[in-house]
Structure formats: structure tokens, C-alpha cells
Amino acid sequence: MCLTMSENERRTYKIVGTIKDVKGRCNANHKKGDIIELSGHDSGGLCGFFYHDIFPSIITLQFGGIFPWSQNPDLVELECPDRYNVVKIELKRIRE
């Protein structure tokens, strides 16, 4: 038996990150209001630690997954792992 995926199941989405807040100093020099495009293949200029930390959320949004705890299935807000220089980012799935 061969299972095939429908066109809708194969769809990928564009992911846009908006820097919502920076407390301290971001080592990648991101500032509040910066907008970056992200994907499973492109870190958008985020430092490796932050990108590694949010990678599962990027992939979830990019390939149509949802977060059961979220009120908006196309949006998630995350923080970088640096507790001294906290950067908050909002990831948004763009449905075109």
C-alpha cells in the first residue's frame, strides 16, 4: 500500500520573525522591530544558539503544524536562551 500526500499536506509556509524586545545587548545586534525571514535552511542572521533553540518552532510553523496551547495557530512568541541579554521574537506563519 502506498500513501500519497495531498497538495495541501505538502505545502510549506514562509516564516517571518519580528524582534519584539531586547533586554541587554544582543550579540547578533538585533534591535526591537527588526523583521527577518526564517526557515529550516536559513537562520535569518540569528545567532546559532537562538536559532538552535527556536528551530523546532520554525519547522512546526513552516510545515503546517500547530501548537495546541496557542490561541493563534500561525503565531508563537519565544525568547533566546541568554538570560542576561534576553531577545524576544514573534514567529508568524504567512499563508499566501
WONORMO-V582226 format. One line per field, one symbol per residue. psi: psi as a letter, one per 30 degrees, with the letter a starting at -180 (. if undefined). burial: b if it has 24 or more other C-alpha atoms within 12 Angstrom, else e. Layout:
# WONORMO-V582226
psi->???
burial->???
This chain:
# WONORMO-V582226
psi->kkklkleeffkllkkkkkjfkjjbkkfggklkfkkkkllffjfgglleeeeeefeeeeeeeegglljffkfjfgkkklllfjffikkkkkkkkjj.
burial->eeeeeeeeeeeebbbbbbbbebeeebeeebbeeeebbbbeeebbebeeebbeebbebbbbbbbbbeeeeeeeebbbbbbbeeeeebbbbbbbbeee
